[in-house]
Amino acid sequence: KGGSAQVVREGNAPAVAATQAVSRKMLTLFNGAFDDFTADTSGLDANLVNWIRGVDVYNEKKNGQTTTTRPSIHGDVIHSRPQPINYGPAAGDVKKTDVVSVYYGANDGALHAVDAETGVERWSFVAPEFFSRLTRIRDNTTRVSFPGMASGFSPTPKPKDYFFDGSIGVYQNKDNAKVWIFPTM
């Protein structure tokens, strides 16, 4: 509980916290450009896409509300090393407050960009390379294999899937005109 995962679980914006409506900008790569992560841009089943976006389509809360955020909206952040980036003051900011984002990957298939001050997710990105592994997360059907695990399970356990789960490299020039992040998979 707490941090960005809690903010996203509560709707990702103070205005929608009471309703817990899903309020996120989730992107993918479609036709060579960033686009909204949808069934059309991913080729995935609409329920799977909505589930990945955080919608409680399978009524995890057991309250009959299948359009609010699900409790398990955020994946584990086991190996990811969060990368803060200070962009300097926002244009027109009379207080000269620095804009800081934190980038990190989670094993929900997404790379996350979060406002460091509020914990609000600015955007998240699901790479097309991960599409084939998203159903396993939702369905929780194939056991994860561990060293020394007894045999005889059906289906045969497979190694855990990892997504954006390593260090993030950064290139940032002196005046912040160019900032590139290099997430690892």
C-alpha positions as CSV (number, residue, x, y, z in Angstrom):
1,K,0.0,0.0,0.0
2,G,1.2,3.5,-0.8
3,G,3.2,5.2,-3.5
4,S,2.3,5.2,-7.1
5,A,0.6,1.8,-7.0
6,Q,-1.8,3.2,-4.4
7,V,-2.5,6.4,-6.4
8,V,-3.2,4.4,-9.6
9,R,-5.4,1.9,-7.6
10,E,-7.4,4.9,-6.3
11,G,-8.0,6.2,-9.9
12,N,-4.7,8.0,-10.5
13,A,-6.2,11.5,-10.0
14,P,-7.7,13.2,-6.9
15,A,-10.8,14.1,-8.9
16,V,-11.7,10.4,-9.5
17,A,-10.4,8.9,-6.2
18,A,-13.9,8.7,-4.8
19,T,-15.2,6.7,-7.8
20,Q,-12.0,4.8,-8.4
21,A,-12.6,5.1,-12.2
22,V,-9.7,4.0,-14.3
23,S,-7.9,7.2,-15.3
24,R,-4.6,6.4,-17.0
25,K,-2.8,7.1,-20.2
26,M,-1.5,3.7,-21.4
27,L,0.4,3.6,-24.6
28,T,1.8,1.1,-27.1
29,L,3.6,1.1,-30.4
30,F,1.2,0.9,-33.4
31,N,2.2,1.5,-37.0
32,G,5.6,2.9,-35.9
33,A,4.2,5.5,-33.5
34,F,3.0,5.8,-29.9
35,D,-0.8,5.2,-29.7
36,D,-3.3,4.4,-27.0
37,F,-3.1,0.8,-25.7
38,T,-6.5,-0.6,-27.0
39,A,-7.8,-3.8,-28.5
40,D,-7.5,-2.2,-31.9
41,T,-3.8,-1.1,-31.5
42,S,-2.7,-4.4,-29.8
43,G,-4.8,-7.0,-31.5
44,L,-5.6,-8.4,-28.1
45,D,-9.0,-9.3,-26.6
46,A,-10.8,-6.2,-25.2
47,N,-11.3,-7.8,-21.8
48,L,-7.5,-8.5,-21.6
49,V,-6.7,-5.0,-22.6
50,N,-9.1,-3.5,-20.1
51,W,-7.7,-5.8,-17.4
52,I,-4.1,-4.7,-18.2
53,R,-5.2,-1.1,-18.1
54,G,-6.5,-1.8,-14.6
55,V,-10.2,-2.2,-15.0
56,D,-11.8,-4.7,-12.6
57,V,-13.5,-6.6,-15.5
58,Y,-13.6,-9.9,-13.5
59,N,-15.0,-8.3,-10.3
60,E,-11.9,-9.0,-8.1
61,K,-13.5,-6.7,-5.5
62,K,-16.6,-8.8,-5.4
63,N,-18.8,-5.7,-5.4
64,G,-20.4,-6.0,-8.8
65,Q,-18.6,-2.9,-10.1
66,T,-16.7,-4.1,-13.1
67,T,-15.7,-0.6,-14.4
68,T,-13.6,0.6,-11.5
69,T,-9.9,-0.1,-10.8
70,R,-9.0,-3.6,-9.7
71,P,-7.0,-4.1,-6.5
72,S,-4.1,-5.9,-8.3
73,I,-3.7,-3.1,-10.9
74,H,0.1,-2.8,-10.4
75,G,2.7,-5.5,-11.0
76,D,5.6,-6.3,-8.8
77,V,8.7,-4.2,-9.0
78,I,11.3,-6.8,-8.2
79,H,14.4,-6.0,-10.2
80,S,13.5,-2.6,-11.6
81,R,15.6,0.3,-10.5
82,P,13.6,3.5,-10.5
83,Q,15.2,6.3,-12.6
84,P,14.4,9.9,-11.6
85,I,14.9,12.6,-14.1
86,N,14.9,16.3,-13.3
87,Y,13.6,18.3,-16.3
88,G,14.2,21.7,-14.6
89,P,11.4,24.2,-14.1
90,A,8.3,24.0,-16.3
91,A,7.9,26.7,-18.9
92,G,6.1,29.7,-17.3
93,D,6.6,28.4,-13.8
94,V,6.9,31.5,-11.6
95,K,7.9,29.4,-8.6
96,K,10.7,27.7,-10.6
97,T,9.6,24.3,-9.4
98,D,11.5,21.5,-11.0
99,V,9.5,18.9,-12.9
100,V,10.7,15.4,-11.8
101,S,9.5,12.2,-13.3
102,V,10.4,8.7,-12.1
103,Y,10.6,5.9,-14.6
104,Y,10.4,2.3,-13.7
105,G,9.3,-1.1,-15.0
106,A,6.9,-3.5,-13.3
107,N,6.0,-7.1,-14.0
108,D,2.6,-6.1,-15.1
109,G,4.0,-5.6,-18.6
110,A,4.4,-1.8,-18.4
111,L,7.0,0.9,-18.2
112,H,5.7,3.6,-15.9
113,A,6.4,7.3,-15.8
114,V,5.3,8.9,-12.6
115,D,5.2,12.5,-11.2
116,A,7.7,12.3,-8.4
117,E,5.8,14.8,-6.2
118,T,2.3,13.4,-6.4
119,G,2.8,9.7,-7.4
120,V,0.3,10.2,-10.2
121,E,1.2,8.1,-13.2
122,R,1.8,10.4,-16.2
123,W,1.8,7.5,-18.7
124,S,2.7,3.8,-19.0
125,F,3.9,1.9,-22.0
126,V,3.2,-1.7,-23.0
127,A,5.7,-3.0,-25.6
128,P,4.3,-5.2,-28.4
129,E,7.0,-7.7,-27.6
130,F,5.0,-8.4,-24.3
131,F,1.6,-9.0,-25.8
132,S,1.9,-12.8,-26.0
133,R,2.8,-13.0,-22.3
134,L,0.0,-10.8,-20.9
135,T,-2.7,-13.5,-20.8
136,R,-0.5,-15.6,-18.4
137,I,-0.5,-12.7,-15.9
138,R,-4.3,-12.3,-16.1
139,D,-5.2,-16.0,-16.0
140,N,-2.5,-17.0,-13.5
141,T,-2.7,-20.4,-15.1
142,T,0.9,-21.6,-15.7
143,R,2.7,-22.2,-12.5
144,V,6.1,-20.5,-12.0
145,S,8.9,-23.0,-11.9
146,F,11.4,-22.7,-9.0
147,P,14.7,-24.6,-8.4
148,G,14.1,-27.9,-6.7
149,M,10.4,-27.9,-7.5
150,A,8.8,-31.3,-7.6
151,S,7.7,-32.6,-11.0
152,G,4.3,-33.8,-12.0
153,F,2.5,-30.5,-12.5
154,S,0.2,-30.1,-15.5
155,P,0.8,-28.0,-17.4
156,T,4.5,-28.0,-16.8
157,P,5.7,-25.0,-14.8
158,K,7.6,-22.3,-16.7
159,P,10.0,-19.7,-15.6
160,K,8.5,-16.4,-14.4
161,D,7.9,-13.8,-17.1
162,Y,9.8,-10.5,-16.7
163,F,9.1,-7.4,-18.6
164,F,10.8,-3.9,-18.1
165,D,12.6,-5.1,-15.0
166,G,16.2,-3.8,-15.1
167,S,18.1,-0.5,-14.9
168,I,17.1,2.4,-17.1
169,G,19.8,4.2,-19.0
170,V,19.4,8.0,-19.6
171,Y,20.8,10.5,-22.1
172,Q,20.1,14.1,-21.0
173,N,21.8,17.1,-22.6
174,K,22.7,20.2,-20.6
175,D,19.6,22.3,-21.3
176,N,17.2,19.3,-21.1
177,A,16.2,19.8,-24.8
178,K,16.8,16.1,-25.3
179,V,16.1,13.5,-22.7
180,W,16.1,9.8,-23.8
181,I,15.5,6.9,-21.6
182,F,16.6,3.4,-22.4
183,P,14.6,0.8,-20.4
184,T,15.9,-2.8,-20.2
185,M,13.9,-5.9,-20.7
